[in-house]
Amino acid sequence: MPMGSEESLIAWKTQAWTNPQTVAWYAQRMNENTGTNRLKNLVEIELCLRHAAGDRVLDVGIGTGRGSIPLLSRGCHVTGVDSSQAMLDQCRREAGKSPIELLRADIASLPFPDASFDTLISLNVLVHFPHWRGVLREWARVVRPEGRLIFDVHSLDHVEAVSRAHAVPVEELLAPERQTERYTLRVRAEDLVDEAESLGLSVVAIVPYAAVLGGGNRNFWLDDSRAYGYLWERLLSWMAVDEPLFRFGRFLEESLFAHLTTQTTGRFMAVLSRTSDPAANRTWLQRNQRINEALAHGLSAPVLSDVIPGDVAAWQAELNGHLDYRRNELMLSFFCTAFASFLDAGCGEDVLAPQHLAALRRYVRKWRIDKATRHFVKSWHRTPSVQEALTCAGVSLGAGLEYELTRDLLDAVGAFDEGG
């Protein structure tokens, strides 16, 4: 690993946010409504609000305070720690006149007695550090019995599942993250649960998210699909100004993927209780595995009935209501190009309204035609015999034919498709 030792990585990550100019840029990014930023903030903050217990809250790596400042309106007493004084100063400005205690401290060495807090939250912190077991032990120490720990981490289950399905080595998928500045902690749910159990902790919830957040929240299932790259990021960027699209993104994150498994998305929020309950931990792991096995055959109505709480028929009606808006239907169409084989096998027939299912299948078919056309146009003139025939004065002319040929082929296929 080119980043060097674990100690140097920890030191680099710890010092990364101490520059006031960098902190000012980060604070602006947290507050601005661009791309999927608003959706990510909402999903993470809602999880903190839903699962926090008691009124003594410690926010570790508090940053700008976006995760814990909303708890002040509940009457919670919030203490925040961060290794960066610049971040603490920014948090003080964000909190305004609201009472909040801020201290400079290391995330793995907290200056508090045992059992000092009812809830510990930490957003987008542990994902930067490799020594997560020692950090978790320290965090558990300062939480009272039956108190809560709430934090996010990237999912190694997700990457390993994609690796198996697509026959791409994990090392190849994660190669960019070997660089110090792009290091990302990825943890298997089973390893997290085992470590939690050794510390006398039990699972309250492990909530997958970041399925449609884009940016640095990579969903590896979407590689090599239309839901990857510039067009996908461009579509997601409309969430900042398109309220129906934003509500659909929220529906997918909170009402679908949050109830699935750690293989389905690249990130999850862990909610642990400082209560020893091995049976609850085993039950959660068994559920996670059972749903993984079911999802291997696609997302059908029986699977939804197993994972969606409440009235599944009402959930399906809400989904189809979202899809009546054209841009939402387009967004789901992009997403479904990554799972085209499931549509081929009939997946969705018992979930989607006929007009929406037909639209998804039509879009996936056109995407396949586009993909095959691009592959042919870029490859046919590179074979040795054709390349030789298309070379004049040492210059290959094949690439110059790509644009016109692409147009002609798509026009021909389109006419055939409409006629057939």
HUSULKA-V846907 format. One record per residue. N is the residue number from 1. RES is the residue in one small letter. PHI is phi in degrees with one decimal (* if undefined). BURIAL is I if it has 24 or more other ideal C-beta (glycine too) atoms within 12 Angstrom, else O. Layout:
# HUSULKA-V846907
<<N,RES,PHI,BURIAL> <N,RES,PHI,BURIAL>>
This chain:
# HUSULKA-V846907
<<1,m,*,O> <2,p,-67.5,O> <3,m,-71.1,O> <4,g,87.1,O> <5,s,-73.5,O> <6,e,-61.9,O> <7,e,-63.1,O> <8,s,-68.3,O> <9,l,-63.9,I> <10,i,-60.3,I> <11,a,-63.2,O> <12,w,-63.2,I> <13,k,-64.9,I> <14,t,-65.7,I> <15,q,-87.0,O> <16,a,-63.0,I> <17,w,-114.4,I> <18,t,-92.6,O> <19,n,-76.7,O> <20,p,-57.8,O> <21,q,-67.2,O> <22,t,-63.9,O> <23,v,-64.4,I> <24,a,-62.5,O> <25,w,-62.4,O> <26,y,-63.4,I> <27,a,-62.2,I> <28,q,-63.8,O> <29,r,-64.8,I> <30,m,-68.6,I> <31,n,-94.0,O> <32,e,-81.2,O> <33,n,-100.3,O> <34,t,-130.1,O> <35,g,53.9,I> <36,t,-100.5,I> <37,n,-58.2,I> <38,r,-61.2,I> <39,l,-66.4,I> <40,k,-60.6,I> <41,n,-58.7,I> <42,l,-61.7,I> <43,v,-60.7,I> <44,e,-69.3,I> <45,i,-68.3,I> <46,e,-61.3,I> <47,l,-65.7,I> <48,c,-64.5,I> <49,l,-63.7,I> <50,r,-71.3,I> <51,h,-105.5,I> <52,a,-65.1,I> <53,a,-126.0,I> <54,g,75.5,I> <55,d,-116.6,O> <56,r,-103.9,I> <57,v,-118.8,I> <58,l,-111.3,I> <59,d,-107.1,I> <60,v,-92.5,I> <61,g,67.7,I> <62,i,-61.5,I> <63,g,58.3,I> <64,t,-84.3,I> <65,g,86.2,I> <66,r,-62.5,I> <67,g,-81.5,I> <68,s,-111.7,I> <69,i,-56.8,I> <70,p,-60.3,I> <71,l,-73.8,I> <72,l,-63.8,I> <73,s,-69.3,O> <74,r,-83.4,O> <75,g,90.8,O> <76,c,-73.1,I> <77,h,-94.1,O> <78,v,-107.7,I> <79,t,-115.6,I> <80,g,-122.3,I> <81,v,-124.1,I> <82,d,-156.5,I> <83,s,-78.6,I> <84,s,-106.6,I> <85,q,-65.7,O> <86,a,-62.4,I> <87,m,-66.2,I> <88,l,-62.4,I> <89,d,-63.7,I> <90,q,-66.7,I> <91,c,-60.7,I> <92,r,-59.7,I> <93,r,-66.7,O> <94,e,-65.7,I> <95,a,-74.6,I> <96,g,62.3,O> <97,k,-89.2,O> <98,s,-67.3,I> <99,p,-73.4,O> <100,i,-152.9,I> <101,e,-97.8,I> <102,l,-125.0,I> <103,l,-135.6,I> <104,r,-87.9,I> <105,a,-163.2,I> <106,d,-84.4,I> <107,i,-65.3,I> <108,a,-103.1,I> <109,s,-148.8,O> <110,l,-88.3,I> <111,p,-85.6,O> <112,f,-135.7,O> <113,p,-67.3,O> <114,d,-57.3,O> <115,a,54.4,O> <116,s,-85.0,I> <117,f,-131.1,I> <118,d,-82.2,I> <119,t,-140.7,I> <120,l,-114.3,I> <121,i,-119.9,I> <122,s,-156.6,I> <123,l,-103.6,I> <124,n,56.8,I> <125,v,-115.0,I> <126,l,-60.6,I> <127,v,-60.1,I> <128,h,-95.5,I> <129,f,-126.2,I> <130,p,-82.7,I> <131,h,-90.6,I> <132,w,-68.4,I> <133,r,-65.3,I> <134,g,-65.1,O> <135,v,-64.1,I> <136,l,-62.6,I> <137,r,-61.5,I> <138,e,-66.9,I> <139,w,-64.7,I> <140,a,-63.1,I> <141,r,-59.0,I> <142,v,-90.0,I> <143,v,-101.5,I> <144,r,-69.3,I> <145,p,-54.7,O> <146,e,71.8,O> <147,g,-76.5,I> <148,r,-118.9,I> <149,l,-120.9,I> <150,i,-129.6,I> <151,f,-157.5,I> <152,d,-109.3,I> <153,v,-156.4,I> <154,h,-83.0,I> <155,s,-96.6,I> <156,l,-75.8,I> <157,d,-55.0,I> <158,h,-60.4,I> <159,v,-65.5,I> <160,e,-67.8,I> <161,a,-66.8,I> <162,v,-64.6,I> <163,s,-58.2,O> <164,r,-65.7,O> <165,a,-70.0,I> <166,h,-104.4,O> <167,a,55.1,O> <168,v,-118.4,O> <169,p,-58.0,O> <170,v,-55.1,O> <171,e,-59.5,O> <172,e,-71.1,O> <173,l,-63.1,I> <174,l,-97.9,I> <175,a,-52.7,O> <176,p,-62.1,O> <177,e,-79.5,I> <178,r,-77.5,O> <179,q,-78.9,O> <180,t,-53.9,I> <181,e,-69.9,O> <182,r,-114.6,O> <183,y,-57.5,I> <184,t,-135.9,I> <185,l,-73.5,I> <186,r,-124.3,I> <187,v,-129.8,I> <188,r,-75.6,I> <189,a,-59.7,I> <190,e,-64.4,I> <191,d,-66.0,I> <192,l,-64.4,I> <193,v,-65.4,I> <194,d,-62.0,O> <195,e,-65.6,I> <196,a,-59.9,I> <197,e,-63.4,I> <198,s,-66.8,O> <199,l,-98.7,I> <200,g,77.8,I> <201,l,-108.6,I> <202,s,-132.9,I> <203,v,-78.4,I> <204,v,-90.7,I> <205,a,-161.8,I> <206,i,-127.8,I> <207,v,-110.5,I> <208,p,-68.5,I> <209,y,-156.9,I> <210,a,73.9,I> <211,a,-69.4,I> <212,v,-128.5,I> <213,l,-94.9,I> <214,g,63.4,I> <215,g,58.9,O> <216,g,-79.9,I> <217,n,-95.6,I> <218,r,-71.1,I> <219,n,-102.2,I> <220,f,-67.4,I> <221,w,-64.0,I> <222,l,-88.1,I> <223,d,-55.5,I> <224,d,65.2,O> <225,s,-121.9,I> <226,r,-68.1,I> <227,a,-86.7,I> <228,y,-155.6,I> <229,g,96.9,O> <230,y,-60.4,O> <231,l,-62.2,O> <232,w,-66.0,I> <233,e,-62.4,I> <234,r,-63.6,O> <235,l,-63.2,I> <236,l,-62.2,I> <237,s,-63.1,I> <238,w,-69.4,I> <239,m,-59.4,I> <240,a,-68.9,O> <241,v,-127.2,O> <242,d,-111.5,I> <243,e,-64.5,O> <244,p,-60.3,O> <245,l,-68.8,I> <246,f,-60.7,I> <247,r,-64.4,I> <248,f,-68.8,I> <249,g,-59.2,I> <250,r,-64.8,I> <251,f,-59.7,I> <252,l,-62.3,I> <253,e,-67.9,I> <254,e,-91.1,I> <255,s,-108.5,I> <256,l,-123.0,I> <257,f,-64.4,I> <258,a,-61.2,I> <259,h,-102.5,I> <260,l,-95.2,I> <261,t,-132.0,I> <262,t,-72.7,I> <263,q,-86.9,I> <264,t,-84.0,I> <265,t,-132.2,I> <266,g,-85.3,I> <267,r,-147.2,I> <268,f,-147.5,I> <269,m,-100.6,I> <270,a,-98.8,I> <271,v,-122.3,I> <272,l,-117.2,I> <273,s,-110.4,I> <274,r,-81.7,I> <275,t,-140.8,I> <276,s,-80.1,O> <277,d,-150.4,O> <278,p,-55.5,O> <279,a,-63.4,O> <280,a,-64.9,O> <281,n,-64.9,I> <282,r,-64.9,O> <283,t,-61.8,O> <284,w,-65.0,I> <285,l,-62.9,I> <286,q,-65.4,O> <287,r,-63.2,I> <288,n,-57.5,I> <289,q,-69.2,O> <290,r,-62.6,O> <291,i,-70.6,I> <292,n,-57.2,I> <293,e,-64.6,O> <294,a,-69.1,I> <295,l,-69.5,I> <296,a,-61.2,O> <297,h,-106.6,O> <298,g,107.4,I> <299,l,-95.5,I> <300,s,-108.2,I> <301,a,-60.0,O> <302,p,-61.3,O> <303,v,-65.5,I> <304,l,-59.3,I> <305,s,-62.3,O> <306,d,-81.0,O> <307,v,-110.7,I> <308,i,-85.2,I> <309,p,-73.8,O> <310,g,86.0,O> <311,d,-82.1,O> <312,v,-68.3,I> <313,a,-62.3,O> <314,a,-66.7,O> <315,w,-62.4,I> <316,q,-63.7,I> <317,a,-63.6,O> <318,e,-65.7,I> <319,l,-57.4,I> <320,n,-66.5,I> <321,g,-64.2,O> <322,h,-60.5,I> <323,l,-75.8,I> <324,d,-67.2,O> <325,y,-86.9,I> <326,r,-58.0,O> <327,r,-66.5,I> <328,n,-66.3,I> <329,e,-62.1,I> <330,l,-65.6,I> <331,m,-60.9,I> <332,l,-67.6,I> <333,s,-62.8,I> <334,f,-54.9,I> <335,f,-61.0,I> <336,c,-71.9,I> <337,t,-64.8,I> <338,a,-79.5,I> <339,f,-130.6,I> <340,a,-60.8,I> <341,s,-63.2,O> <342,f,-68.1,I> <343,l,-63.6,I> <344,d,-59.5,O> <345,a,-85.5,O> <346,g,99.2,O> <347,c,-62.8,I> <348,g,99.0,I> <349,e,-65.1,O> <350,d,-100.0,O> <351,v,-121.5,I> <352,l,-97.5,I> <353,a,-62.9,O> <354,p,-52.5,O> <355,q,-67.4,O> <356,h,-75.9,I> <357,l,-62.4,I> <358,a,-63.2,O> <359,a,-65.0,I> <360,l,-62.8,I> <361,r,-64.6,I> <362,r,-64.3,O> <363,y,-66.0,I> <364,v,-62.1,I> <365,r,-62.7,I> <366,k,-65.8,I> <367,w,-63.0,I> <368,r,-63.2,I> <369,i,-63.7,I> <370,d,-59.6,I> <371,k,-64.6,O> <372,a,-65.4,O> <373,t,-65.5,I> <374,r,-59.9,O> <375,h,-62.7,O> <376,f,-65.3,O> <377,v,-62.1,I> <378,k,-84.3,O> <379,s,-109.3,O> <380,w,-61.3,O> <381,h,-85.3,O> <382,r,-96.5,O> <383,t,-67.4,O> <384,p,-53.3,O> <385,s,-67.5,O> <386,v,-70.0,O> <387,q,-60.9,O> <388,e,-65.3,O> <389,a,-67.7,O> <390,l,-99.1,O> <391,t,-102.2,O> <392,c,-130.7,O> <393,a,55.2,O> <394,g,80.5,O> <395,v,-111.3,O> <396,s,-78.3,O> <397,l,-94.9,O> <398,g,-59.7,I> <399,a,-61.2,O> <400,g,-70.0,O> <401,l,-91.1,O> <402,e,-61.4,I> <403,y,-62.4,O> <404,e,-63.3,O> <405,l,-66.1,O> <406,t,-58.8,I> <407,r,-59.4,O> <408,d,-64.7,O> <409,l,-64.8,I> <410,l,-66.9,O> <411,d,-62.5,O> <412,a,-66.8,O> <413,v,-64.9,O> <414,g,-63.9,O> <415,a,-65.3,O> <416,f,-66.0,O> <417,d,-63.5,O> <418,e,-69.5,O> <419,g,-74.1,O> <420,g,-86.5,O>>
